């Protein structure tokens, strides 16, 4: 044992002599070395936490986030709102790790789970109650008349789901129609130029198509609870930064309260970003429900959250329709909301 101790001491002395030689060769004194080490350590400790990046696309239901930033309840130092063209792009960015959080429809979240992601629902942002719709030319009087027609639909989970539910209602299948896959920004021009007979779309395009004479054949109010937007966060980020989650929830509910207290002023601000008039935006909000904090608590809390029941039904339809490949687990989506209640 004594011999081993002597060898260990000799090894350490040799290591110290080696360090001294390096310092002498480079003309570095011990005090300077200590100062440099402390400086590097201080820089690491004081490095600011990067903003939480939240992705979303154009949709009136997400506008309260921008309102929250406008009224300064959402701190720009801690949160960055990142805009994309559609939900598919938002989901892709979340998968790639360029977003810490994402605003998505519930069915789009299912695809994240199917691809091996581990998202957690932080907020139920809104429920579409007519803002998503299947619009057709005036001569098409019923859903059954969609047979053989060209239907514009976005290459996204929610619009594909909306089309399948529409066809189910009509007693048709995808083989009975001709889907024309177009991004949301091309829906209006495709209809106006006669390239399609019907469009599966949502606000603000819905309002613009109705102004062109399109008729509403089917909309999300006819499938209550099935098209829900949620804000999801990577589980590891949520566990590492719970204070960010609490701040984000508080900012969201503050914005909803602002809308309730000053509806016209709030709509005027939010309409500008959506390229709608204030009246059009206020009209669109009539078809979107924003669950408040208490409703969120009911939808997300406990061992059998209310939203989980809806999610299981939605998952069943998607599996039967071929939109999902497998029976994904949904319970991990739901975090214990008692710890997330706004103070």
DOMAR-466802 format. One record per residue (C-alpha): residue number from 1; residue in one letter; x, y, z. Coordinates in nm, 4 decimals. Example, Ala and Ser with C-alpha at 12.3 -4.5 7.8 and 13.67 -1.06 7.14 Angstrom:
<nodes>
- nr, rest, xx, yy, zz
- 1, a, 1.2300, -0.4500, 0.7800
- 2, s, 1.3670, -0.1060, 0.7140
</nodes>
This chain:
<nodes>
- nr, rest, xx, yy, zz
- 1, x, 0.0000, 0.0000, 0.0000
- 2, x, 0.2899, 0.2365, 0.0891
- 3, x, 0.4622, 0.1656, -0.2433
- 4, x, 0.1411, 0.2502, -0.4331
- 5, x, 0.1117, 0.5810, -0.2442
- 6, x, 0.4729, 0.6736, -0.3312
- 7, x, 0.4095, 0.5967, -0.6988
- 8, x, 0.0911, 0.8082, -0.6974
- 9, x, 0.2734, 1.1055, -0.5429
- 10, x, 0.5560, 1.0735, -0.7948
- 11, x, 0.3050, 1.0663, -1.0820
- 12, x, 0.1362, 1.3813, -0.9536
- 13, x, 0.4698, 1.5604, -0.9107
- 14, x, 0.5647, 1.4700, -1.2661
- 15, x, 0.2293, 1.6111, -1.3881
- 16, x, 0.2882, 1.9353, -1.1958
- 17, x, 0.6419, 1.9695, -1.3407
- 18, x, 0.4972, 1.9205, -1.6918
- 19, x, 0.2408, 2.1986, -1.6377
- 20, x, 0.5120, 2.4292, -1.5051
- 21, x, 0.7246, 2.3673, -1.8163
- 22, x, 0.4316, 2.4535, -2.0454
- 23, x, 0.3581, 2.7740, -1.8536
- 24, x, 0.7240, 2.8792, -1.8550
- 25, x, 0.7615, 2.8067, -2.2268
- 26, x, 0.4566, 3.0228, -2.3063
- 27, x, 0.5491, 3.2928, -2.0544
- 28, x, 0.2280, 3.2434, -1.8538
- 29, x, 0.2327, 3.2980, -1.4775
- 30, x, 0.0230, 3.1030, -1.2299
- 31, x, -0.1865, 3.4110, -1.1301
- 32, x, -0.2631, 3.4817, -1.4963
- 33, x, -0.3658, 3.1188, -1.5490
- 34, x, -0.5999, 3.1355, -1.2498
- 35, x, -0.7466, 3.4654, -1.3738
- 36, x, -0.8086, 3.3168, -1.7212
- 37, x, -0.9766, 3.0104, -1.5713
- 38, x, -1.2036, 3.2251, -1.3537
- 39, x, -1.2885, 3.4476, -1.6504
- 40, x, -1.3870, 3.1469, -1.8620
- 41, x, -1.5924, 3.0037, -1.5764
- 42, x, -1.7725, 3.3359, -1.5240
- 43, x, -1.8527, 3.3575, -1.8956
- 44, x, -2.0084, 3.0115, -1.8864
- 45, x, -2.2110, 3.0879, -1.5745
- 46, x, -2.3391, 3.4226, -1.7054
- 47, x, -2.4242, 3.3048, -2.0573
- 48, x, -2.7905, 3.4086, -2.1025
- 49, x, -3.0579, 3.1504, -2.1761
- 50, x, -3.1637, 3.1713, -2.5393
- 51, x, -3.5261, 3.2736, -2.6160
- 52, x, -3.7847, 2.9982, -2.6348
- 53, x, -3.8719, 2.9664, -3.0049
- 54, x, -4.2437, 2.9141, -3.0708
- 55, x, -4.3516, 2.8201, -3.4232
- 56, x, -4.6905, 2.8850, -3.5838
- 57, x, -4.8551, 2.9617, -3.9186
- 58, x, -5.1160, 3.2181, -4.0223
- 59, x, -5.4404, 3.1419, -3.8369
- 60, x, -5.6637, 3.3724, -3.6303
- 61, x, -5.6519, 3.1307, -3.3389
- 62, x, -5.2790, 3.1898, -3.2921
- 63, x, -5.3003, 3.5683, -3.3020
- 64, x, -5.3369, 3.6107, -2.9232
- 65, x, -4.9662, 3.5224, -2.8995
- 66, x, -4.8810, 3.8284, -3.1077
- 67, x, -5.1274, 4.0336, -2.9055
- 68, x, -4.9517, 3.9134, -2.5891
- 69, x, -4.6239, 4.0371, -2.7314
- 70, x, -4.7862, 4.3671, -2.8303
- 71, x, -4.9212, 4.4350, -2.4807
- 72, x, -4.5863, 4.3163, -2.3375
- 73, x, -4.7233, 4.0251, -2.1369
- 74, x, -4.5003, 3.8038, -2.3546
- 75, x, -4.1402, 3.9059, -2.2939
- 76, x, -3.9465, 3.9342, -2.6216
- 77, x, -3.6228, 3.8653, -2.4357
- 78, x, -3.7478, 3.5199, -2.3311
- 79, x, -3.9782, 3.4232, -2.6202
- 80, x, -3.9415, 3.4421, -2.9973
- 81, x, -4.2423, 3.3922, -3.2276
- 82, x, -4.1428, 3.2188, -3.5528
- 83, x, -4.3852, 3.2181, -3.8474
- 84, x, -4.4178, 2.9466, -4.1140
- 85, x, -4.6384, 2.9029, -4.4214
- 86, x, -4.8334, 2.6037, -4.2869
- 87, x, -4.8613, 2.3484, -4.0094
- 88, x, -4.6470, 2.0905, -4.1893
- 89, x, -4.3528, 2.3317, -4.1878
- 90, x, -4.4059, 2.4016, -3.8185
- 91, x, -4.4049, 2.0286, -3.7421
- 92, x, -4.0885, 1.9782, -3.9466
- 93, x, -3.9077, 2.2555, -3.7580
- 94, x, -4.0166, 2.1048, -3.4255
- 95, x, -3.8813, 1.7650, -3.5350
- 96, x, -3.5518, 1.9211, -3.6420
- 97, x, -3.5058, 2.0891, -3.3057
- 98, x, -3.5159, 2.4449, -3.4386
- 99, x, -3.8234, 2.5105, -3.2226
- 100, x, -3.8740, 2.4529, -2.8518
- 101, x, -4.2522, 2.4861, -2.8889
- 102, x, -4.5078, 2.4635, -3.1694
- 103, x, -4.8692, 2.5625, -3.2309
- 104, x, -5.0325, 2.2668, -3.4063
- 105, x, -5.3622, 2.0887, -3.4511
- 106, x, -5.4062, 1.7814, -3.2353
- 107, x, -5.3796, 1.5451, -3.5323
- 108, x, -5.0499, 1.7059, -3.6376
- 109, x, -4.9170, 1.6321, -3.2893
- 110, x, -5.0026, 1.2642, -3.3455
- 111, x, -4.7568, 1.2573, -3.6357
- 112, x, -4.4836, 1.3889, -3.4069
- 113, x, -4.5430, 1.1000, -3.1670
- 114, x, -4.5522, 0.8522, -3.4557
- 115, x, -4.2103, 0.9836, -3.5646
- 116, x, -4.0610, 0.9238, -3.2210
- 117, x, -4.0904, 1.2746, -3.0754
- 118, x, -4.1874, 1.3347, -2.7118
- 119, x, -4.4091, 1.6469, -2.7052
- 120, x, -4.6139, 1.7647, -2.4088
- 121, x, -4.9306, 1.9738, -2.4410
- 122, x, -4.8850, 2.2985, -2.2518
- 123, x, -5.2005, 2.4770, -2.3724
- 124, x, -5.5239, 2.4084, -2.5549
- 125, x, -5.5205, 2.7249, -2.7636
- 126, x, -5.8469, 2.7059, -2.9536
- 127, x, -6.1189, 2.4866, -3.0972
- 128, x, -6.2392, 2.5438, -3.4519
- 129, x, -6.6175, 2.5798, -3.4574
- 130, x, -6.6697, 2.6551, -3.8245
- 131, x, -6.3451, 2.8319, -3.9155
- 132, x, -6.2256, 2.5228, -4.1067
- 133, x, -6.4558, 2.4450, -4.3977
- 134, x, -6.5172, 2.2728, -4.7286
- 135, x, -6.6291, 2.5398, -4.9750
- 136, x, -6.7621, 2.4706, -5.3228
- 137, x, -6.8917, 2.6481, -5.6295
- 138, x, -7.2557, 2.7623, -5.6042
- 139, x, -7.3770, 2.4972, -5.8506
- 140, x, -7.2654, 2.2213, -5.6114
- 141, x, -7.5622, 2.1961, -5.3775
- 142, x, -7.4765, 1.8946, -5.1600
- 143, x, -7.1833, 1.6873, -5.0387
- 144, x, -7.2811, 1.3955, -5.2631
- 145, x, -7.2282, 1.6228, -5.5652
- 146, x, -6.8569, 1.6328, -5.4846
- 147, x, -6.8233, 1.2986, -5.6644
- 148, x, -6.5802, 1.3379, -5.9537
- 149, x, -6.4909, 1.6936, -5.8551
- 150, x, -6.1460, 1.8548, -5.8171
- 151, x, -6.0913, 1.9479, -5.4530
- 152, x, -5.8036, 2.1706, -5.3425
- 153, x, -5.6514, 2.0524, -5.0170
- 154, x, -5.3342, 2.1420, -4.8344
- 155, x, -5.0697, 1.8733, -4.7886
- 156, x, -5.1197, 1.8699, -4.4135
- 157, x, -5.2674, 1.6430, -4.1536
- 158, x, -5.5634, 1.8579, -4.0535
- 159, x, -5.6858, 1.9293, -4.4074
- 160, x, -5.6481, 1.5647, -4.5109
- 161, x, -5.8464, 1.4704, -4.2020
- 162, x, -6.1099, 1.7341, -4.2808
- 163, x, -6.1478, 1.5990, -4.6352
- 164, x, -6.1845, 1.2400, -4.5164
- 165, x, -6.4496, 1.3382, -4.2601
- 166, x, -6.6351, 1.5316, -4.5324
- 167, x, -6.6306, 1.2347, -4.7684
- 168, x, -6.7460, 1.0033, -4.4898
- 169, x, -7.0424, 1.2337, -4.4327
- 170, x, -7.1175, 1.2231, -4.8064
- 171, x, -7.0822, 0.8453, -4.8313
- 172, x, -6.7809, 0.8871, -5.0611
- 173, x, -6.4145, 0.7853, -5.0526
- 174, x, -6.0931, 0.9435, -5.1780
- 175, x, -6.1308, 0.7368, -5.4964
- 176, x, -6.4505, 0.9271, -5.5780
- 177, x, -6.2812, 1.2692, -5.5973
- 178, x, -5.9674, 1.4252, -5.7450
- 179, x, -5.7561, 1.5856, -5.4721
- 180, x, -5.5498, 1.8822, -5.5923
- 181, x, -5.2713, 1.9348, -5.3400
- 182, x, -5.2015, 2.3050, -5.2961
- 183, x, -5.0566, 2.5151, -5.0122
- 184, x, -5.3012, 2.7422, -4.8315
- 185, x, -5.1663, 3.0542, -5.0038
- 186, x, -5.2780, 2.9158, -5.3440
- 187, x, -5.6331, 2.8156, -5.2491
- 188, x, -5.7889, 3.1493, -5.3370
- 189, x, -5.6278, 3.1831, -5.6808
- 190, x, -5.7019, 2.8193, -5.7698
- 191, x, -6.0716, 2.8717, -5.6975
- 192, x, -6.0891, 3.2135, -5.8637
- 193, x, -5.9185, 3.0858, -6.1811
- 194, x, -6.1442, 2.7811, -6.2102
- 195, x, -5.8728, 2.5242, -6.1416
- 196, x, -6.0766, 2.3483, -5.8722
- 197, x, -6.4426, 2.2864, -5.7916
- 198, x, -6.4124, 2.2883, -5.4133
- 199, x, -6.1587, 2.3814, -5.1463
- 200, x, -6.0770, 2.2420, -4.8028
- 201, x, -5.9501, 2.5538, -4.6278
- 202, x, -5.9587, 2.7738, -4.3190
- 203, x, -5.9512, 3.1364, -4.2094
- 204, x, -5.8564, 3.3867, -4.3403
- 205, x, -5.8940, 3.2200, -4.6837
- 206, x, -6.2421, 3.0947, -4.5946
- 207, x, -6.3790, 3.4489, -4.5658
- 208, x, -6.2175, 3.5580, -4.8932
- 209, x, -6.3650, 3.2596, -5.0831
- 210, x, -6.7128, 3.3237, -4.9458
- 211, x, -6.6821, 3.6781, -5.0801
- 212, x, -6.6172, 3.5207, -5.4220
- 213, x, -6.9484, 3.3353, -5.4048
- 214, x, -6.8321, 2.9993, -5.2696
- 215, x, -7.0801, 2.8060, -5.0538
- 216, x, -7.0079, 2.6319, -4.7247
- 217, x, -7.0910, 2.2606, -4.7616
- 218, x, -6.9258, 2.1292, -4.4471
- 219, x, -6.7328, 2.2859, -4.1606
- 220, x, -6.5735, 2.2124, -3.8263
- 221, x, -6.8848, 2.3098, -3.6304
- 222, x, -7.0338, 1.9834, -3.7615
- 223, x, -6.7532, 1.7824, -3.5970
- 224, x, -6.7277, 1.9416, -3.2498
- 225, x, -6.4051, 1.8955, -3.0593
- 226, x, -6.2236, 1.7287, -3.3479
- 227, x, -6.0154, 2.0213, -3.4742
- 228, x, -5.8286, 2.1569, -3.1758
- 229, x, -5.5104, 2.3632, -3.1733
- 230, x, -5.2595, 2.3025, -2.8979
- 231, x, -4.9230, 2.4433, -2.7993
- 232, x, -4.6711, 2.1635, -2.7478
- 233, x, -4.3239, 2.1765, -2.5954
- 234, x, -4.0358, 1.9284, -2.6066
- 235, x, -4.0542, 1.7341, -2.2805
- 236, x, -3.6860, 1.7802, -2.1952
- 237, x, -3.7146, 2.1574, -2.2477
- 238, x, -4.0275, 2.1760, -2.0308
- 239, x, -3.8595, 1.9813, -1.7512
- 240, x, -3.5485, 2.1980, -1.7718
- 241, x, -3.7298, 2.5328, -1.7878
- 242, x, -4.0665, 2.5087, -1.6076
- 243, x, -4.0580, 2.8828, -1.5340
- 244, x, -4.0739, 2.9525, -1.9080
- 245, x, -4.3823, 2.7335, -1.9400
- 246, x, -4.5576, 2.9145, -1.6563
- 247, x, -4.4712, 3.2559, -1.8042
- 248, x, -4.5978, 3.1532, -2.1473
- 249, x, -4.9288, 3.0284, -2.0107
- 250, x, -4.9729, 3.3465, -1.8086
- 251, x, -4.9033, 3.5626, -2.1152
- 252, x, -5.1570, 3.3662, -2.3225
- 253, x, -5.4377, 3.4005, -2.0702
- 254, x, -5.3558, 3.7691, -2.0223
- 255, x, -5.4020, 3.8169, -2.3974
- 256, x, -5.7368, 3.6343, -2.3884
- 257, x, -5.8491, 3.8640, -2.1087
- 258, x, -5.7409, 4.1633, -2.3174
- 259, x, -5.9594, 4.0361, -2.6037
- 260, x, -6.2555, 4.0039, -2.3673
- 261, x, -6.2086, 4.3509, -2.2197
- 262, x, -6.1227, 4.5339, -2.5444
- 263, x, -6.2603, 4.3153, -2.8262
- 264, x, -6.2679, 4.5740, -3.1048
- 265, x, -5.9271, 4.7232, -3.0287
- 266, x, -5.7738, 4.3750, -3.0017
- 267, x, -5.9369, 4.2577, -3.3246
- 268, x, -5.8117, 4.5671, -3.5037
- 269, x, -5.4517, 4.4833, -3.4088
- 270, x, -5.4779, 4.1116, -3.4895
- 271, x, -5.6619, 4.1631, -3.8206
- 272, x, -5.3700, 4.3553, -3.9700
- 273, x, -5.1367, 4.0560, -3.9461
- 274, x, -5.4001, 3.8255, -4.0968
- 275, x, -5.4598, 4.0725, -4.3834
- 276, x, -5.8268, 4.0965, -4.2922
- 277, x, -6.0502, 4.3892, -4.2092
- 278, x, -6.1430, 4.4308, -3.8456
- 279, x, -6.5014, 4.3255, -3.9234
- 280, x, -6.3803, 4.0135, -4.1063
- 281, x, -6.1539, 3.9209, -3.8186
- 282, x, -6.4260, 3.9728, -3.5590
- 283, x, -6.6539, 3.7558, -3.7726
- 284, x, -6.3913, 3.4800, -3.7907
- 285, x, -6.3583, 3.4824, -3.4122
- 286, x, -6.7253, 3.3847, -3.3916
- 287, x, -6.6185, 3.0450, -3.5279
- 288, x, -6.3216, 2.9965, -3.2948
- 289, x, -6.3482, 2.9114, -2.9254
- 290, x, -6.0625, 2.9997, -2.6892
- 291, x, -6.0671, 2.7843, -2.3721
- 292, x, -5.9798, 2.9939, -2.0679
- 293, x, -5.7491, 2.8822, -1.7876
- 294, x, -6.0215, 2.6918, -1.6042
- 295, x, -6.1279, 2.5089, -1.9223
- 296, x, -5.7641, 2.4286, -1.9980
- 297, x, -5.7306, 2.2785, -1.6538
- 298, x, -6.0336, 2.0553, -1.7129
- 299, x, -5.9160, 1.9560, -2.0614
- 300, x, -5.5646, 1.8612, -1.9522
- 301, x, -5.5633, 1.7633, -1.5845
- 302, x, -5.5809, 1.4290, -1.4038
- 303, x, -5.5534, 1.0653, -1.5071
- 304, x, -5.8363, 1.0906, -1.7612
- 305, x, -5.8244, 1.4436, -1.9070
- 306, x, -6.1253, 1.5490, -2.1107
- 307, x, -5.9074, 1.6177, -2.4146
- 308, x, -5.7633, 1.2664, -2.3943
- 309, x, -6.1105, 1.1225, -2.4590
- 310, x, -6.1478, 1.3392, -2.7708
- 311, x, -5.7919, 1.2544, -2.8769
- 312, x, -5.8557, 0.8800, -2.8548
- 313, x, -6.1643, 0.9128, -3.0784
- 314, x, -5.9684, 1.1244, -3.3249
- 315, x, -5.6848, 0.8704, -3.3265
- 316, x, -5.9288, 0.5871, -3.4027
- 317, x, -6.0701, 0.7724, -3.7052
- 318, x, -5.7203, 0.8496, -3.8313
- 319, x, -5.6053, 0.4882, -3.8001
- 320, x, -5.9170, 0.3562, -3.9738
- 321, x, -5.8686, 0.6134, -4.2518
- 322, x, -5.5031, 0.5267, -4.2995
- 323, x, -5.3771, 0.8657, -4.1782
- 324, x, -5.1878, 0.7000, -3.8919
- 325, x, -4.9719, 0.3897, -3.9315
- 326, x, -4.9874, 0.2690, -3.5744
- 327, x, -5.1690, 0.2883, -3.2424
- 328, x, -4.9648, 0.5622, -3.0773
- 329, x, -4.9682, 0.6248, -2.6981
- 330, x, -5.1429, 0.9502, -2.6085
- 331, x, -5.1207, 0.9678, -2.2286
- 332, x, -4.7607, 1.0978, -2.2316
- 333, x, -4.8942, 1.4124, -2.4056
- 334, x, -5.0624, 1.5239, -2.0857
- 335, x, -4.8501, 1.6878, -1.8172
- 336, x, -4.9770, 1.7228, -1.4597
- 337, x, -5.1441, 2.0609, -1.4975
- 338, x, -5.1589, 2.1363, -1.1248
- 339, x, -4.7920, 2.2383, -1.1486
- 340, x, -4.8623, 2.4588, -1.4497
- 341, x, -5.1483, 2.6692, -1.3125
- 342, x, -5.0908, 3.0415, -1.3555
- 343, x, -5.0207, 3.2078, -1.0223
</nodes>
